[in-house]
Amino acid sequence: MALGGYANRVAHIDLSSGQVAYNPIPEEWARKYIGARGLGVRYLLENGPTVEPLAPENMLCFLNGPLTGTEANMSGRMAIVTKSPLTGTVTDSHHGGWSAARLRWAGFDGLIFTGKAESPVYLYVEDGRVELCDASDLWGQGMHATIKQLQERHGEKDLSVIAIGPAGERLVRFGAWINEHDRASGRGGTGAVGGSKNLKAVVIKSSRQYPQPTDKPAFDIARRQALKMIMDKSNVTAPKKGGLSVYGTNVLMNITNTMGGLGTKNSQLTSFGTSAELISGEHVKEHILIHDPTCHACPVACKKEVAITSGPYTGLKMESVEYEPAWSVGANCGMDDINTVAKIIDQANDLGYDAIEIGHCLSVLMEATDKGYVAANDALAWGDGAAMVALAERIGLREGKGELTKVFQDLHAFSDSLDLCKFSAFAMGAAEYAAQYSTMVGFRSPRTT
């Protein structure tokens, strides 16, 4: 393929037979669909729209864009694309961290799985090759234990682990793939698709090897211009100054509450009143923040690592109390204790399911309880932290009352297909995306010339 930026190599793994094929990306597809989300949807279309989400025939794609792993700003995202068991249609769910960059440095634009392994397996990726390995000893383990064991096996240096937890294994329909402990491809039930295939994890080992742009002088100019906008102190992305950098995504909690747009108590209300402050990014920074980790090529560092030092969850360290999960298990459940919010989000990551969706499940039961629709032994009161934690665990394990779950359920399609962090849009527009894209791949469009 003539275009730059791409490794032009996708591993197609048939889990049923154990066979692997290494194929290029059709150049016509790369030009038309770019990569990541766009390319993944095309692969799924070719696979057939009538495939059942949890059938072996369903396709599970881990895909990058042509800027992933380069020096382009905020280019550390990976898209997981499949047919959703939650919605019955195509879903794409993205995560940050380092796994996307490492996949590109290891020589791949993507990994595509079909079939179902006879017993649990994980995929090991290094130096342009992939290998299926036995994961029987990992099956049933939570995310944190799984990552620790795989790090011991393959070495922690230059290693990324993307895995499912017990929720995905047990086909909870909002099971998620979790990357590097706390960065989730949470939406759409992609983890349940992994569980249906007996695929426990994807392990990627690679040191830094930046892809070279087709037009390096022009790319360097485009990258510096985009970085200038990200760093501008008037933008929310400005490192150590802008709200996204200082407080993380949870800077939105107080803002949305003040606007009267913060769904509260199963979205029956639109404000959490003064309680919103207690679960906000500002409160996190003042009381439990310990570190500001970041993703590949990102100066913003919107992730916020926290440590709980009091109460029943003392000793918990996790990353991070993002806005949407904090809203879902916080305001939407009438919960204003930040320690409990952090606990439930960490529990969701360890069990491997969507930390946003679990809040919806709990809040529906809370409203039903409030209105007298459920029996006393099934009741769940607003803001009952201990009961929320207990029920959230049973849901992840599909035990007892945990089967009482609600099954239901875009922006920046361009950035999703590149695959760039969509928070860059707070500073950059399509022109800045396009300039970095065109100079990397060597594909000029009328809008960039």
N, C-alpha and C positions, 0 to 999 in steps of 0.2 A: 504494500500500500504506500502510495506516495505521500500521504499526509504525515506530518510530524506529531509528536506528543504521544501517539499510541505505541504500545508494545506490539500491537497487531498479533496478539496471541491470547486465545481463550481456551481454557481447559474444559472439555465436556466430559463429565464423569457419570458413567452409567453405574449406579450403585447396585443394581440387580446382578450384573455380570462382573463388576469390578474393573471393567475396561475404561481406559482414558484415551481420548483423542485430543490433539492440539490443533486448533483451527484458527485461521486468520479471520478478521472481521471483514465482511464484504465492504469495499470502499464506498459503494453507493449507500449502504446503511450508515457508515460513519459520517458521510456528508449530510445525509438527510436527518438522522436521529441523534447524532453527536456521540452519545455514550450514556452510561449509568441508566437513569430512568427511561430516557427515550429509546435507547438500544434494547433495554430489557423488555419493554412493552412489545417491541417488534419480534424479539425471540419468542415471547409468549404467544403472539398472534400466529407465528409459524407453527407453534406446537399445537394449536387448535383451541378455539374458544369454549368447547364443550367438555373439556377435561375437568374431572372432579378435583377440588382443591386438595383433598387428602388421599387421592389415588396415586399410585406409583408413577403414573404417566405425567403428573403435574411437574412443571419445571420450576426449579429454585435457582435464581440467578444472583450472584454477588458481583456487582459491576462498578467499575470506575468510569470517570470521564477523562478526556484527553489532557486536562490540566492537573489531574490528581497526581500527587507525588512530585510535582514540579516546584519551582520557586514562586509560582503564582500565589497570590495572597489568599489565605483561607481555603486552601485546596485539599483539605484532608478528609473529605467525606466519601462514604461508600453507600451505594444503593443496593438494597435487597429487594428483588422484584419477583413476584410469584402471583398465583391465583389465590385469593384470600379465602380461608375457611370461615371468616367472620362475615364477609359481605358477599361472597360468591362471584366477585369480579376481580379485575387486576388490582393489585396493590403494590405500592413502592414505599419502602420505609428506610430511612437513612440514619447513619450514625457517624459521629466524629471520632477523634482520637488519632491513632497512628496506623491502624490496620490497612486502610485504603492506600496510603502512601507505600507501606511495606509490600502490599500486593503488587503495586506497579514496579517497585524496585526489584522485586523477585522475578519480574519479567512477564507479568500478566495484566491484561485489561479486565479479565473477569474469570469467574468459575461458574459453570452451569451444571447443575445436578438433575438427573432424572432417575427413575427407578426406586427400588427400596432394598437396602442391605438386609441380608439374612439375620445379622446380629449387629449390635451397635458399633459404629465406626466413627473415626474422625479423619479429616484430610490434613496432611502435612504438606506445606508449600515452601520450597526453597530452590533458588537458582534455576528457575525456568522449568522445574519438574514438580509433580505432585505425587503423593503416595497415600493410599488408604491404610489406616492403622486401626487395630482393635481398640474399642472404647468400652468394652464390657465392664471394666473396673470403674469407669467414670459414670456409667448410667445410673441415674438416681441421685447423683451428687448435685448440690447447689452450685451456683456459678463460682463463688469464691473458692470453694474446695477444688472445683474442676480446674480453674486457672492455676492454682497453686501446684497441683499435681503435674500439669502439663509444663509449667515452668521448671519444675524439678527434673522432668524427663528430657526437655529440649534446651534448657538454659534460659535464664531470664533476659539476657542481653539481646536486643534487636528482635524481640519476640512479641507478637500480638496474638491473642486468643479471642475468637468469637465463638460463643457457645450458647446452647440452650440449657435450661434447667429442668427440674421436675415438671413444671407446668407444660412446657413444650413436649416433653416425653409423653405426658398423659393426655395430650391433645386438647388442652385448654385452648379455646378458639381465639383467645387473644394472647397466646404464648408469643414470646419475643426472642430475638437473637440479641445477646448482650455482648458488647465488646469491651475488653479491658476493665472488667468489674462493673462499670456504672454507665456506660454509654450505649443506649439501647436503640436498636431498630424495632421500636415498640409497637407500631401501628399495624393493624391488618391481620395479625395472627401468623406472621412468617415463621415464628418458632414452632408452631404446631405443624407446619408443613415439614420442617426439619425433623420433628419427632415422628411424623408418619413415615419418614424415609429411614429411620434409625440412624440419622446423622447427628452426632452429639456436638461436634465442634469443627471449626476451621482454624488451623494453627499456621501462622505465617512467620517465617524467619528471614530477615533481610536487612543488611546495612544500607545506609543512605547512598543512593545512586540516582542523581537527578536526571530525568530525561532532558535532552537538549532540544530547544526550539528550532524550527526551520529557519527563522529570521531572528537570530539572537539580539542584534542591536535594537531592532524594533520592539522585540519582546521586552527587553530590559527597560525601554522607555515606557511601554504600556504598564509594566509591573510597578515601576516607580510612581507613575501617575495614580494608579489605583491605591498604592500604599499611602500616598500623600493624602488622599481623601479619607482613608480609614483612620489615619493618625490625626486628622484635623480636630482640634479640641472642641470645635462646635458640633461634632458628630457624636452620637451615642457610643460609637465604637472606639473612640480615642483611648488608647491604653492608659490605665490608671486615672483617667479623667472622666470619660463618658460613662453614662449609667450602666450600659451593658457590660463594660469592662470592670467597673467598680463593684457592682452588685449582682452581676449575672443576669440571666433571663428573668429572674424573679424581681427585677426592678419594676416589672409591669404590675405587680400585685397592688401596690398602693395607687398607681396611676389608674388602673382599670376600676378599682374600687371607687376612687374619687369621681370617675366619669359615670358611675352608676351602671357599669357593665360587667360586674364580677358576679357570676352565677353563684348563688348561695342557697344552701339547703335544697339540693336537687334542682337548682335554678328556679325555685319558686320566687326568690328574691333576687335583686340585682346589686345588692351591697352587703358586705359583711361588717359594716360599721367600723368601730375602732378596733375590732378584732383582726382586721386585715393586716394591720401593722405588725401583729405578733407572728405572722407567718411570711413576712415580706423579706425581700433581699436586704433591705436596710437593717432589719432585726437580725438576720443571719450574720451579716458582717459585724455587727456590734457584739453579738453574744457567742456564736459557735464557729465562725470561720477560722480555719487554720492555714489554708493554702489556696493559691490561684493557679492550678494546672492549666495547660493549654493543649491544642491540637497541632498537627503538622502545619507549618507555615502560617501560623495565626498569632499576631501580636496582641489580640484583644483579650484572650484568657477569660472567657465568660464562665468557664467551669469554676465551681466553688466547692472545695473540699471542707467538710465540717467534722467536728468532734463533739460528742455529747459528754458532758462532764457532771451531770446530775440526774437524779431520777432513775427509773427502772431500766433505762437504756444506756446508762453510764458505760463509757468505753467504746461505744459505737463510733466508727469513722466511716464516712461515706462521701461519695461525690455523685451527684450534688442535688441540692434542693431546687430543682428547676421550676419555673413558673407554672407550667401546665399541670404536672403532677401535684405540686404544692397546692394549686387551686383545687384540683379534683378531690384529693383526700383531705384538703383543708377546708376552705370556705364552703365548698359544695357539700361537705359532710358535717358542717357546723363544728369543725375541729380547729381550735386556735392555739394548740400546744405545738411549737415547732419541733420539739424532740420527738413527739409521736409522729408528726408528718415525716420527719427524716427516717424514722424507723420503718414506716410502711413503705416508703419509696425504696429503701435499701432491701427490704424483704421482697418487694416486687422484682428487683434486679437479681437477687440471689435465687429466687424461685423461677425466674425467667418468664415474667409476663408483663404486660403493658401497665405501667404505673398510673397512667391516666384512666384507662378503662376500669381498673379496680375501684377507683373512686366513684365512677358511675354506678357500678354494681352495688357498692355499699350505700350510696345516697338514695338509690331507688328503694332499697329495703328499709332505710330510715324513714322515708316519706310514707311508705306502706305501713310501717309501725305506727307512725304519728297519726295516721288516719284510721287505725284499727283494722287494717286489712289482713294482718297476719296473726297467727296464734302467739301466745305469750312466749312459748319456748323457741320461736323463730324471730322474736323481736330484736331490733337493734336501734338504740336511742341515738339521737343527734349528739355527736362529739364524745361518744363513749370509746375512749382510746383503747383500753385493754380489749374490749370486745371487737373493735375494728381489727386490731392486730391478729387476734385469734381467728376471726372469720376469714381474713385475707389469706392467712396461711392455709386454711382448709380449702379455700377456693383454688389456690395454686396446686394443691395436692389432690383435688377432686374428692374430698372426703366429706361425708355426712352433709351438713347444711351447706358446705362449700359448693354443692351442685346447684344451689339456688342462685344462679348467675343470670345477669341480663346480657343477651346477645344482640347487639345492634352496632351498629356503629351507634384548579388549585394554584395555590399560589406558587410563583417562581418556577414554572415548568422548565424554563431555560436553565436556571442555576441548578436545578435538580438533575438535569441531564449532563451538566458539565463534569463532575458533581462538585459544586461549590457550596460552602456553608451559606445558607440563606440569610444569616445575620449580616453578611457583607452588604446586603441591599440597603441597610440603614445608612450606608455611606456611598456605595457604588451603585451606578445604574447599569442598564443594559449595554451602554456604550463602552464602559470599562470592562465588563465581562467580554464583550465581543473583541476588543482590542487585544486582550491577552490570549483569547482563544485563537484568533486568526493568525497572530504572529507565532504561536506555538505550532499549530498544525500546518501553516502555510496555505491556508484556504481563505482567499480574499472574497469578501462580499461587497456589494455596492455601498453598504452603509459604513464600511471600515476603510475604504480607499478614497 
